[in-house]
Each structure stands twice: as C-alpha cells, then as structure tokens.
Amino acid sequence: NQVLEMFDHAYSNYMEHAYPADELMPLTCRGRVRGQEPSRGDVDDALGKFSLTLIDTLDTLVVLNKTKEFEEAVKKVIKDVNLDNDIVVSVFETNIRVLGGLLGGHSVAIMLKEKGEYMQWYNGELLHMAKELGYKLLPAFNTTSGLPYPRVNLKFGVRHPEARTGTETDTCTACAGTLILEFAALSRFTGTSIFEEYARKALDFIWEKRQRSSNLVGVTINIHTGDWVRKDSGVGAGIDSYYEYLLKAYVLLGDDSFLERFNTHYDAIMRYISQPPLLLDVHIHKPMLNARTWMDSLLAFFPGLQVLKGDIRPAIETHEMLYQVIKKHNFLPEAFTTDFRVHWAQHPLRPEFAESTYFLYKATGDPYYLEVGKTLIENLNKYARVPCGFAAMKDVRTGSHEDRMDSFFLAEMFKYLYLLFADKEDMIFDIEDYIFTTEAHLLPLWLSTTNQTISKKNTSTEYTELDDSNFDWTCPNTQILFPNDPMFAQSIREPLKNVVDKSCPRGISRAEESLGSGPKPPLRARDFMASNPEHLEILKKMGVSLIHLKDGRVQLVQHAVQAASSLDAEDGLRFMQEMIELSSQQQKEQQLPPRAVQIVSHPFFGRVVLTAGPAQFGMDLSKHKAGTRGFVATIKPYNGCSEITNPEAVKEKIALMQRGQCMFAEKARNIQKAGAIGGIVIDDNEGSSSDTAPLFQMAGDGKNTDDITIPMLFLFNKEGNIILDAIREYEAVEVLLSDKAKDRATIFKGKMIPNYIIDSNLEMENVDQKSSENDSHKPNSEEAPSESQDAGAVSEEPAGGGESSAGGDPDPLSPASTDTAGVAMADQDPHSSGPAEAAAPEPACTPGDSQPQEQNTQTEASSKAHWDSKVQPMESILADWNEDIEAFEMMEKDEL
C-alpha cells in the first residue's frame, strides 16, 4: 500500500503538472519540454516531445493493478502522441523507453483484452505506433558495420541535410548492443523481420570485435571501423545492458548462440572484473590491470543478472556491499571509490539496486531483502519526496535536490518495489510469463515460438569451451543452490556487514584474545613483508590470496568466504583497507611526473630519450634543471642490495642495477656510498615496457631518506636494454638524467661540439621526418592509451605495505617535453587497487649477482646488426644534424 501511495503521488503530479511534456520537474511543478529549458547535454537526448514518462509508465500501471488508469493512459497516448517530430533523439534511450514502453503496453493490453473485462476496444494501436517508431530508428543502422549511429532525427533520419546528426563516429557498446529484445519483439509481433535482423547484425559485430585473448569488450567503439575507442571494460555504464541482453535474448528467443556468448563473457567478467564484493573496470588488452579506482551506480543491476544466471553467491556479496554504501549515504551515489567514498555525488533515483533486491528475494526467499526494500522506501519518502513528486538528489552528502524526475523512476522503481512485496494474489496476471527489458518493460515469453524468420543457430561462430558446471544452470533453483540451509544468504553477507565502515568494528572476543595469552594480534598492513612466510600464512588464514601479475607485481585479493572464520575474514577486510589507505597516503604525499634518461654520447647525441619513473627520495631533478650527467657503469652485485664490490668502476658515474631483492632506498644508499653520482634501476621482468605497463614511482622504505642525495630513476626492461645494448656496442655510454628531455644546444652548452658535426655541409632532410626514423623508443600506436594517467607509488619491499598502487583519482601525467628529435613519452594506463585488492612486491626473478652480460645471448655480429637497424650511418646522421647545430648557434636562449 505504501508503494502504491508513492506511485500515485509521482504519477498524478506528472499528469497534473507536466503532461504532455516528456518529464516532470518536481521542484518547480512543471513539465520539461526540450528546447524550453537550459540544455543538459546528452541527458536531453532521451526527450523527443512524445510524452516520454506516460509511455514509459504504461505497463507499470497494470503491474500495480491500476487497470482503469491504464486504459485511460493508452487512449491518451493514441490520441496525443506524435512520433514525427523534427528532433534529434538517442537511439538507445528511445528504443528502451519509448519503443519498449509501447511494446510493453501492447503486451499487457492484449492480455487484458483476452481476460474479457478491460481493453475490449483495443485493436493493436500501440503496436502500430511501435512499428512506426521502429521504421524511424532504422536509418541509424545505415553503416558498413551494422552498428547504429548514436542519434537519429525522428523526422529526417540521419544523413538528410536537415537531420542535424549523422556525423558521429563513436557509440557505446550498450547503445549498440541493447536493441535485440525490443527489435526482435517488434518483428515477432508484426511479422516484419527487418527489425530483428538489424539488431542481430549489430550484436554479431560487437561479438566479432571482442578482445579475443580476454573475451572482454570496451566501452566505446567506432561505428565505421569497429576499432575500440575506449578500451576499459566493466559491467557498469556503457556496457551494462549489452551483457544483460545477451542472456535475456536467449531466454526470449531461444537462440543458443546468445547463451554461449553470454557464458564466454561471463567467464571473463568473473575472471578479471569481479573482485568480490567489488566489480572494477579493467583494460581489455591487459585485464589484470584495473582501469580505475571507482565504480558507477549502474553496475547495481549486475547482482540481479547473476541471479538469472544462477550464480547466487557473488550476487549476494556485491548486493550487500552496495547496500552498505546506501546505508552510509542514504542513496547509491552515481560513482563511489573502492574505499566507498563519494566520487560523483548525484543520484537520479536509479532503480537498478531495487531490481537486484527483487531478484535476490525471489531466488532466496530471505526476508532480509524485504527489509532492504523497506529501507529504500523510507529513504525515498524521507529524502527525495517533494510536494510535486520525487526529486533526484543533486548531492547525497548534503541532501540537496535537482529539479528532475526521470521517466525510469515510474517505469522501473515502483514496479520492482511493488513486486518485491506483492503476494501472488495481488497480481492480476502471472509475472513469470514475461521477461523484463532493461527498462523493466514486459515482453511475453510466447514470442519465442512466434514468427521465427531467423535461423536459431549461428554455426559459423566459434565459442570457447568453458569447464564450469555453473553454465549448465539456466535459472536459479533454491533446492540445488542451497538445500536445507535457510541461512545460506546470511552466511555470505555476514563477513561483509562492516565492509563500508572505515573503522571496521571488532568483536569483543577478538579484543580479549589479543590482550590475553591467546592468538597473536592480527597482521597490520604497515608491518607486512611479502618475503615473510609467516605473513603469507596469516594472509591465507584471512582469505587473502596472491596473484602474480605479468609486470612482476603481486596482487592481493581478499575473498571473505575463504577465510578460516568470520573473525579472520573481518581481519582480512581491515588489512586490505589498511593496505590501500597506506599506499594512497604514500601516493598523495608526493605525486611526481615521469623523468627522462637521455643518451648524449656518440652516436646518439641526445636523440634517444627514455621514459623513466621517478623516485620519492634523493635529488629532485625538477629543482636541478641541468640534471645529472655522466657515464654509466653496471655494479656488482647487480641487484645493489649489498656493499658494491667494484666501487672503482662506479665512482663519479651513474650506476646501473637490477630491480629486486631489496628496497629501492637500500640500493640508492649502497651506490651512493660507492661514489656514484646517480642511479638507474632496470626492471627484471623480461619484456616489460612503458608502452604497455603503468609507470610508477619508487617509494622510500618508510624511514628517513634525507641521507640519499643522488638522483634515482627507474626504467622498464625494454628501455633498460637499450642502454645495456649501447654499452655492449660502444662501451662508453654517457647519459643525462633530467626532469625532461633537453635540446642538444643545452646539452652541449659549455662543452666542445664535435667539429665533424659543425663542419659537415651535407644536406639535411626535414628534421621532423628524420625524428620519426631515428627514434629508438617509440610507443606502439595501437597499444598506447589515449589518456595520460599518473604514476602509482611503488617500493620493492616497504615496511609499510609493500608495492602498492594507491586508490583515488590520480592527476594525469603530461608527456615529457622533448626536442623535435626526442622520443615521445608513452601515456600510461592506470593500475589502482581498491580496498579489496592491493599490490605487494615479488622477489626478483634473477640471482642477485648475475650480470647483464649473462642475460644477452646475442653474438657481437647480431648485436651490431641490431644497432644498424636502429641507427643510421654516420654520414646520414651528420647530414641530419648539421643544420640543427647551425640553427641552435643562431638562436637566442629564449627562442630555444
């Protein structure tokens, strides 16, 4: 009854103050008409002057047993709504809200007509309108790929001169992949197959363009080429309903290929994105690296989808985590960080969490979820209710409102809340005979056997064989999943009840144990050492497992269900939160941009610039503009973790050493004691490169590092080998360590410039062209991310938490400033760990006394051939650089 009263309050105010406008503005008690209100950007693309909220609410009226109001509403839609407006709308939003609303209205209208009491006059008018709208959306599919344009003009289509659209090149995966239910239903209802064919073609194209090694899809795709524009992948905004529609298309249409695709994607999601209870975005090409440190609220639908899949345990875990966030902020913020702070504070009354709550209650019968529903109702009435409806939250922290009540609030929120509390006798039809679209519109399951004009099986597509009995489940069965255990869901929720509470309250019994002679106090993150076997055993007891990453780090992931006890699970959660807070603190203390290692000796003369990671200790190169210049020398032992045995070779030189086996600060102290003027740490992970791995800072050892006065830089394996190869070829290699690459006039200022460079009169080709030919370290164009990201702090085995990537939103890096001949820095992908994951160091892969010469198996001839492929003959080099030198001599300092 409370849900019905709330619905009446919202619906009646829309009809009284807003209709026929698309949406109600509840603070000012008027309708939102596009063009008459200040533009809200893409949000307004849902508005098409077609009484959006009324159409979106049609089948909700029947679910809530308001049949008289439904009959009146259908008549208004038929009489008043015009679909031929000269207005540009979102294909995605118009499909799920308007086309879906018309089809859902038609579905329940024919059901009521069959019952014989209502809608006896109805003759498919809503279906005719749906077909008209379907034809208006079809021009958007006029692309070579079959992916639709993101927008279409209802009157003029896409490419018409007056359409004002059709120039877009990108669309989101969900935008192109969330059409099959509505378009297939339209084809099955009308017998016109073209709609289903177009939607299937779009889905097929996305499937073919998935990243084959990870089986993930990106957020944004080019509709003409099929290239991924945004290569991060998750289950939230931009992708969410693509996965939903693969599973539901199988349910509605009975096509096994959709289930096989969903299972393949789901396996990848659970392998890479799911980090219970978190769901964190990753990179499709590097799925072990997190793409961001926050989650958006749209992923709240995913537990409900997992229920339909039959995978109950992770659904319960993620739902409980989301509920704890709601209890902390009253609503689910649009985005929140991995330590559950507000990232985006808005909340437009989204229904996804209510949807998952409904499905979990249906699957488990656990009354706990009824209490969750009551909390949602109470919060809506207490914080969002206003005299003219319900207003979206502008900021969940302050409780401020926004003059907005989206149509999905009536279409979905009240539908799921009513179904959550309704008994079977409260319904006038069997809800199990229908499937919900992503907008909660009802489509009858009998469509699966109606007007089948498409081949059911796509035999040309190969699918991955997945050994997982979970894939045999097509719907949840409580007797199979948790037989004779009514406490099943509670046992999963229990370890997560304090996951959002930063202080993680501890039980009295554990406190008493730690004070007495019982077990030792729990391991603290600041004390953790990855090389300590006792610490690793404690982590295992707390349900914390270690994953070895390709870049050499060790990722910590906590699964509460694997802990020895609920108290150990609580310790594990607290440990993970401490770990990420510790690394976040380190990162916030000092965010440094990347540095440059520039090879200035013959035959490079400053042409080769390598991207280097900075250190949070030692000389600050940004304050020493001249940098540190010197010849390089490899140290013994090569790991630099003990006293240097060849100090005569290192004195007054820049020491080269290998990463691993001790802390960076210890290496720095050892080479400084040996007389080195700087140090370069080379990654010991074969093949690592700044092209493909996130650049990070070398952190201290938790102690005072003021005694370290020399500069220290970090090079990945690929960049480090360039210097090592140069040593083998030319023996004496001089480098410049600086905050950014220097032009050659600055490098040679005050030094003798080789006469053969100045005196050469050979012609010089275009400098910019030669720059691209002579770069020795250029990021791959396909692999280099499009956005700059920051460098996370890393230490080799810090006393305070090991090698960690801090959470929070980092500041972007700027590419290094280089001269025209320098090598551009590769922008880096982020890798940040949330409170349920952190990174710790891995022991070095090679013995500490191994020398770089041992790692190289090339013969002298092959090495020379290697460099011949990188460096032009001297005559060509002289020709290239002669005019550069002359220009430098003529230029004033400020011009340089």
N, C-alpha and C positions, 0 to 999 in steps of 0.2 A: 504493500500500500504506500509506503514511503517513496519507493521508486516511481510509482505511478503519479504521485503528487508532484514530485520533482519534474517528471516529464511534462506534466500538464503546465507547470509554471513556465518551462522553457518554450514549449510548443505554442501555447496560447499567446505568449508575448511576441513570438515571431509572427504569428498570423495577424496579431492586432497592430503591431508597430512596424513590421518590416515587409510583409508580403505585399507585392510580388517580387520584391528585391531578393537578391541571392542569399544574403545573410543578415542576421540581426546584429546591431551594435547595441549591446545591453546597457552600457553606461549612459548613452545619450538617447536611448529608446527610439531608435530609428533604423531604417534599412540601409545596408551598404550597397550602393549602386556604383559599379565600376565607371570611373571617369568623373564621378561627382565627389569622390573622396581623394585625399592625397594618396599617391601610388605607394604600395607596399612591395613593389618589385615582383619577383616570381610568385609570391603568395597570391597575388591577384589573378594569376593565370587560371585559377580554378573558377573564377567568376565569369559567366557568359551571358548574363541577363536572361537566364532561363529558370528562375525560381529554384535555385540550387537546393536550398535547405528543404523545401517541400518535397521535391523529387527524391532526395536522399533519405527522407523520413518515411516514405510510403509503407514499406513492409514492416518497419518498426511499429506502426500503428496496429497492424494485425497481430504481431507477436504480443503486444501489450493488450490484446483483446479489445481494441477500440475500433470495431468494425464500422460503426456509423461514421466516425471521423474519417476512416479510410475511404469510404465511399464518397464522401464529400470532397476529400482531397484529390481523388482520382478525377472527379468531374472538373475541379479547378485546373488541374494540370492539362487535361484535354482541351479545355476552353481557353486558357490564358497563356500557356507557354508557347513561345515562338523559338524555334531552333535555327532560324535562318538569319541570325544577327551578324552584322559586319563587325566581328570582334575576334581577336586572337586569343585562343584558349590553349591550355595544356592538354595534349593528347592523353597523357596518363591520368590526370585528375578528372577529365571529362569522361573517360572510359569507366573508371572505378566508381565515380559518384553519380553521374547522370545516366550513362548507358546502363550501368549496374543497377541504379535505382529504378529505372524504367522496367528492366527485366525482372527485378525482384518484385516490383509492384504487379507486373503481369502474372508472375508465378503464383502469388497469393490470391490475385483476383480470380484466376481460373479455378483455384482450389475452392474459394468461397462460392463461386457460381455452381460448382459441382455439388456443394453441400445443400444448395437449394434455397437459402434464406436471403443472402445478400448478393449484390452484383449481378442480378439476373439480366440486366440490361447490357452488361459489358460484352463487347464484341471484338476484343483484341486491339483496342485503340492505343494502349500503352506500347504494345508490340510494334504497331505501325510507326509510332514515334521513335522507338528504339531503332528500327530499321532505317528510318530517315537519318537519324543521327549517325548510325554506322556508316552509311554512304558518305556522310560529311567528313568522317575521320579517315576514310580510305586514301584520299590524296596525300596524306602524310607518309604513306608507305612507298611513295614513288622514289625509291633509292635503289642503287645497284645491289646493296647488301640485303635489302628487305627490312632493315631496321627503320622504324618510323622517325620522321622529324619530331622534335620535342613539342612543337606547337603547330597549330593549324587555324586558319581563318574559317569560321563556320559558314560564311557566305561565299568566299572566293577561293578557298582551299589553301595551297601552299605557294605555287610558283606564279600565280596570277599577279599582274602589276599592282593591283590594289590589295593584295593579301597582307602586306607588311610582315611577312615571315618567309621562311624557306631559305634563309642564309645561314642557319645554324649548321655546325658540323659535328657537334657532340650531343650525346644523350646519356642519361644514367641507365645502368643495367636494369634496375627495377622499372624504369619508364618504358623500356622496350620489351621487358620480359613479363609484364603484368597485364597481359591482354587476353590470354588464351581462354580463361573462364567465360568472360563476357562475350567475346567474339565467337567462341565455339557455341555457347548457349544461343546466341542470336542466329547462327547458322542452323542449329538443331531445331529451334522454334519455327524458323521461317522456311527451311529447306534450301536456303541460299548459301552455298558452300564457301563463297569467296572470303567471307569474314574469318572463318576458321583457318582457311588456307594461309591468309596473310599473317595471322597471329602465330601459326606454326612455323612459318618461314623465319620470322624474327627469332623465335626460340631456338630453332635449329642453328641459326647463325651464331648466336651467343654461345651455344654449346660447342660449336666447332672452334670458336675463338678462345675457349678457356685455356688457362695456362696448363699445358699438358703434364708437367712434372709435379705440380701441386694440386691440380684439378680445382683451382680457385678462379674466380672471375674478379675483375677490377670494378671500380665504382663508376667510371665514365668511359665510354667507348666512342670512337669516331664512326659516324653512321655511314660514311662513304668507304673508308678503307678497312674498318674493323680493328684498327690499332687501339690499344688501351691508352687512354689519356691520363686517367688516374689509376695507378697500379696498386693501390691499397685495397684490401679486401676484408670484409667483416659480415655481420648479419644485421647491421643497422641501416641507417639512411643510405639510399642509393642502390642497395642490393636486396634488402629485406624480402619484399614480396615476390622477387624472382624465384627464390627458393620455395616460398610458400606455394606459388602457383604450379611449380613442377609436381609437388606431391598432390595438390588438390586436383590438378588436371588428370592425374592417374585415377583419382577417386571418381571424378565426374565423368571422364571419357573412357576409362578402362584401357588406356593405352600403356602397355608395359614399358615402353621406351621412356616415358616420363618418370616412372618409378626408378628405373635403372639410372637415369641421370641424377635424380634427387639423391639416391643412395651413394653415388660416386661423390657428389658434392658434400653430402653429409659426413662421409668418412673423412674428407679433407677438413671440414669445419671442426670436427671433434679432435682431429689430429693436431691442428695448428691454431685455430682461433679460440676454441674452448679451453679455458684455464680456470676450471671451476673454483669459485662461482662466477668468475669473470668471463666476458666474451670480448677479446681485444683484437682490433684490426691488425693485420699483418701485411707484408708485401707478397704479391702473387709469385714473384720470382725468387724471393728469399723468405719463405713462410716461417722460418724460425725467428725472424726479426719482427718485433712489434712496430707497427706504423705510427701509433700514437698512444698517449697515456690517458685517454679518456674514452668514455662510452656515451653514446647518444640514446635517448629515451625510446627510440623506435625499436631497438632490439628487445624491448619488453614483450613483443609478440612471440619471441622465439620459444620460450617455455611451452606456450600453447601448441606451437607446431611440433615440438618434441613429443608432446602428449599424443598428437595424431600419429606421429611416427612410432610411438610405443616406447620411447626412451625416457622413462619417468624420473630416474634418479637425477640426472643433470638438470632436468626441468625444475624439479623441486629446489635444487641448490641455487640456481640462478634466480628463480622467483623469490626465494627467501631473501637473497641479497638485495634485490630490488625493493622488497617490502621494508627492509631495514632502512634503506635510503628514504623511502616515503615517510616512515615514522620519524625520521630525523628532520625532514624538510616539509612535511605535510603533503607534498606532491613530488612527482618524479621530475627533477629538472631536465630541461632539454638535453643537457650533457653534464656528466659528472666525472671526476677524475677517479683513478684507480684507488686512491685513498679516500674516496667518497666525499670529496669537496665539490661544491658547485662550480661547474665550468661555464655553462650557459644557464642563466637563471630563469628563463621563461618556462611557462608550462601552459600550452594552449588547450588544456583539458583533453589530452590524448587518451584514447580508450584501450591501448594495447595491453596495459597491465591488467585491466579488468577482464580482457579477453582471455589472457593466460590463467587468471584466477578461476574463471568459469570452467575452462577445460581441465584444470587440475582437480577441481571439485568433482567434476563428472567422472574423472578417472579414478580418484581415490576415495570419494565419499567422506573425506576427512572434514569434520565441521570447522576445523581451523580456518578453512578458506571462506567459510561463511563469516567468520569474524573479520577476515581481511576485507571482505565486501562491505561489511558494516563500517569499517574504518574509512573506506573510500567514500561512502555515502555521507558520513559525518563530516569529513573534510570538505566535500563539495558544498554542503549546506553551510558550514561554518565559515569557510574562507572564500568561496567562489560565488555564492549566491548573492544576487543584487536584485533590486525591485523589478527590473525588466528582463530577468533571465539569469544566466550564469556567465560570468566574465572570466576570460582567460587570465592567468597570472602573469604579470609582467616581470615579477621577481619573487621567487618562492621564499627568499630570505626575509624580505620586508613585507610580503603580503600585498604589494601594490597590484592593481588591476590593469588590464588592457581592454580597450573597447572592441571586443571581438568574441564572437561565439560561432565557431566553425560548424559547418553542416554535419561533420562526422560526430560531433558530440551527441546530436539527436539520433543519427543513424546507427551508431555503434555503442556508445557508453550505456545508454538506458536499456538497449537490447540485451547486452551481456549481463548487466546488473539484475535485470528482471528475470532472465533465465537462470541466474545463479540461485535466486531464492524461490523461484516458482516450482510448485509441485506439478505433477503430470495433469492433474485435474484442472489446473489453472490455465492450461493451454487449449485452444480450440482446434489445434491440429498437431500432428506428430512432427516435432522439430527434427527428428532423426531422419526424416525423408528428404532433407535438404542439406546442402553444403553451403558454408559461409564463404563469400568472396572476401577479399582483403578489406572491403568497406562494410562487411557483415551483411551484404545482401544475400537473399535466399535464392538458390537455384536448385530445382528438383533433380534428384538422382536419376529419375527415369530418362533424363536426356541422354544417358549413356547408350541407350538402345534405340534412339530416335534419329532418323535422317543421317545415318552414318555414311558419309560420302568420302571419307579419308581412310586410307589404309591404316590399320591399327598398329602395325609393327614396322618400325624403321629398321630394316635388316642391314642397311648399309653402314650403320654406325657401330663402332666397336666400344665396348664398355669394359671397365676394369673389373676383374673378378675379385670380389671382396669376401674374405673369410670372416664373416660376422653373422652369427645367428640372429642378431638383432634385426637384420634386414629382412628376416622372414616375417616379422610382425607387420601387419597392415593396419591394425588398430589396437589400442591398449586393452588388455584383459586383466582385470584386477586379480583374478584367481591364479593367473600364471605369474604375474609380476611380483606379487607379494601375498602368497597364500597364507591364510590363517594368521596374519600379522597386521592388525589394525593400527599398530604403532609404527608401521613402516615409514610413512612420510615424516612423522615426528622425529624418528631416529636420524633421518638425514638432515632435518632442519636444525636439530639441537646444537651441533658444533658451530653453526653459522649465526646463532642468535645475537652474538656480540661483534659480528664481523665489521659493522659500520661504526660501532662505538670505539672511538680512538683509544680510550683508556683500557678497553677490554677487561672489565671487572673480573676478578679472580675469585674462585671459591674459597671458603674458609678452610676447608680441609687441606688444600694445597699450601695455603699460607702457613698453616700449623706444621705441615710436613717440612717446609723449608726452614722453620725455626727450630725444629727438633732434630733428632738423630736420623730421620728418615731419608728419603732420596735427596740428591743434591738439588739446589735451586735450578730452575730452567735456564737453558743457554740463552745468553743475551747476544744480540746481533753485534754489538761493539767488541765482544770477546771472540767472535767466530773466526777460526782459521781453517781454510779449505784443506790444508795439508794435515790436519789433526784427525786421526782415525776415530778418536773418542767423540769429537764433534760431529763427524759424519754419522756415527751410530746414533747419537742423540737426534739428529735431523730425521733419520729414518723412523725413529720412535714417534716423532711428532708428525709423521706423514709428509715430510718434505723430501722430495726426490731431486736428483741432479740430472740435468740433461746436458750432454756435451754438444756445444754448438760448433758449426763449421769454422767460425772465426777464432776458435781457441778458447772461448769463454765457457763457463759452466752456468747454466740457468737453473735457478732454484724454483721449483713449482710445488705448491702445497695442496695436497688432497686430504681433506679432513677425514674422509671415510677410511683412509689407510692408516690413520694414527692408531697407536696401541690402545688409547682410551679417549674419552671425550675431553678429559683434562689435558692430555697430551696434544689433542687437536687444537685446543684453545691456546696452548703454549706455542704451537706451530704458527697459528694465525698471528699471534702477537709478535713472534720472531720475524715473520715476513714483513709485518708493518714496520717494525723497528728497522729492518734492513733497508727498506725503501726510503724511510724518513732519514736514515743516516746518509744514504747516497744522495738524496735530494739536498740535504744540508751541505754536503761537500760540493755539490754542483752549484748551489746558489752562492756559496762563498766566493767562487771565482769562475766566471764564465769567460773563457779566453777564445779568441778566434784562432784559426789554424795558422801555422807558421810556414816558412819556406826554407828549403835547402837548395841552394843554387850552386851548381858546379861551375867554377870560374877558371879552372886550369885548361891548358891545351888538351884537346881541340874544341872544347865546349865554349869557353869564354862567356859564361853566363847564359848560354842558350837553353840549358836544361834546368828546369825548376821543378822540384818535387814537393808535393803537398805533405806537410809534416804536422803531427799532433803536438800541441804544446804541453808544458809541464806546469803544475801549480806551485812549483818551487824553483829555486835557482834564479839566474838573471832573467829579468823581464825584458825580452827583446823589443817590446813596443816602446820602452823608455830608452833604448840604446839603438838609435836609428842606424848607426853604422853597422850594427850586427857584430858577429864574431866570425873572423876569417882565419882559416888555417888548413894545413894538410891533414888528411885523415889517416888513422892508423888503427888496425884491429888490436884488441887487447887480449891478454892471456891471464886467466881463463876467459874464454869468450863470453861467458854469461855475466862476468863482472861482479859476481856475488862474494868474492873473497879478495884478499890483497893482490894487486896487479903484479905479475911476475916479470913483465917486460916494461918497467917504467921508463927506460931509456928510449924506447920506441914511441912512447905515448907523450912524453914531456913536450909541452908547447904545441901539442897537436889536438885535433878533435878525435876523440876516441869512438870507435865503432864497437858495439857489443850486441849480444843477442838477448831478446826478451826471455824471461822465465827464471824460476827457482829462487827468486828473492824480490824484494820490493825495489821499485824504481829509485827511491831515495837512497837506498843502500848502494846501488850501482853508482849513482852520482858521487857519493862520498868517496868510494874507492878510487874512481878515476881522477877525482879532484886531488886526492892525496898523492896520486902518481904523477901529478903535474899537468894533467890535461887541461886545455882551455875551453873545452866544450864536449858534449857527448851526444851521440845518436844511437838510440835503441832500435834495433831491427826486429820486426815480428818474426817469431819462429814458426808460424803457421804457414806452410808451403802454399803459395799462390794467393795469399791474402793481398788485397789491394784497396786503395782509397776509392777506386772506381766502384767497388761493389760492397764495401763494408763501411759502417758509420765511423767517422773519425772521432777519436776520444782524447781526453786529456789524461796525462799521467798525474795521478794524485800522490800526495805525500804518504807518510807511514803513520800518521796520527800523532807524530811528535813534532817538536820544533825543528823546522828545516831552514832556519836563518843561516846556518853554517854553510849551506850549499850556495855558492856564488857563481858557478859556471852555468851557461845555458844548456838545457837538455831538450832534445826533440825526439819524436817517435816516428818511425817510418814503417809502413806495412812491408810485407815480404817482397812484393813486386818492385816497389820503389827502392827498397834497400839493396836489392840485387843489381839495380842499375849502377849504384856506387861500387858494389863489390866487383862487378864485371869491369868497371872502369879501372879499378886498382889492378886487376889481373892484366889488363891490356896496356895501361900506361904507367903503372907503378905509382908515380907521384900524382895524387889527385887532390886538388885544393877546392874547398867548398866555402860558401858563405851562409851562415845561419842568421836569419833575419825575420822580422815580423812580416815582411812582404818582399817580393822579388824586386831587385834593383835593376835600373837600366845600366848598360855597360859603361857609359861615361862615368857614372857614380862608382861603379866597381873599380875602374882603373884610375880614378882620381888620385893624383899624387904618386902613381906608380908608372913605370915605364910601359908604354903600349908597344907591343912588338912592331918593329919597323916594317916587317914584311906585310903587316896588315895596313899600315898607313900608306906605304909606298905603292901598293898594288893599284894598278889602273884598270884592272879587268872590269868589264861591265857587270852591273848588278841587276838582277831581276827584281820584280816587285817584292818588297820586304814581307808584306803580309802573306803573299803566296808562299815564299820560302819558309815563313814561320810554320805553316802547316806541314811542309815537307820535312822540316828538321826537328819537330817536336819529338822528344824521346819518350814522353809520358803524357799521352792524351786520353782523357776518359772516353770510353765507348759511348757512342751517341745514343744507342738504344738502352744501355744499362744505366747511364747517368740520370738520376732522378731530376724532375723538373723543378723541384723546390729545394731551397737550401735549408739545412737543418743544423742543429747545434751539435757540439761535441760533448758527449757524456763523460763524466769523470771516471777514470779507471785507475786502480792500483793493483800491483801484482799480487800481494797478499796483505792488504792493510789490516791492521789490528781492528779497525772499526768496520768490518763488514765486507772486506774483500772487494773484488772488482765488480762494480755495480753501475747500472745505468739508471740515473735518477728519474723519478716521475715528475709530473708537472709539465707545463708548456714551455719548451725551450725557445730562446731567441734564435732567429735564423742566422746562419753564417753568411758572411759575404765572401765571394770568391776572392782569391788573392789577387792583388794588383800586380800585374806583370807588364814588362815592356812588350812591344809588338812581337818580339821573337820568343817570349817566355811561354811556358806551358800553362795552360789554364787549369785552375783547380777544379776537381770534380766536386759538384754539390753532393752532399751526403744524405743518405736516408737515416731517419732516426731509429734508435732502438731503446725504448724506455720500458722499464719493468714496473709493474704495479705492485700493490701490497701482497698479492698472491704469487708474485714471482720476483726474483731478484737475480743478479748475476754475481758469481764468485769466480776467482781465478782458477785456472787449470795449470797443473805443473808443466814445466817446459817439456817439449817433445824431444829435445836432443840433449845429449850429455853436456854438462857444463864446461868441459874442457875441449869440446870439439871446435874446430876452426872452420871459418867459412870456406877455406880451400877444399875441405872434405865434402862439402855439400855440392860442389860443382864437378861434374864428370865430363865437361867438355874438354876436348883437346885444344891445344893452342890454335890450331887451324880453324876449328869450329868457332872458337871464341872470336877470332879475328873476323870470320865471316859474319858472325853475329853483329859485330860493331860496324862492319862495312854496310850492313843493311840499315843501320841507324844513322850513320854519319856520312856526309858527302865527302868526296875527295877534297884535299886541301885547296886546290886551285879554285874549285867551286865555292868553297867556304870564304876564301879571300875575296872573291868577286862579290859575294853576297854582302859582306860586312864592310867593304871599303867605304861605300857611300854613307853607311851608318856612322862610321867614325868621323868622317868629314862633317856630317851634319851635327854630330854631338859637339865637335870643336867650335862650330859656328854659333850654336845655340847659347842663349843666356841660361843661367841656372833656373830661373823661374819658368822658362819655357820648357825645360826638361821636366 
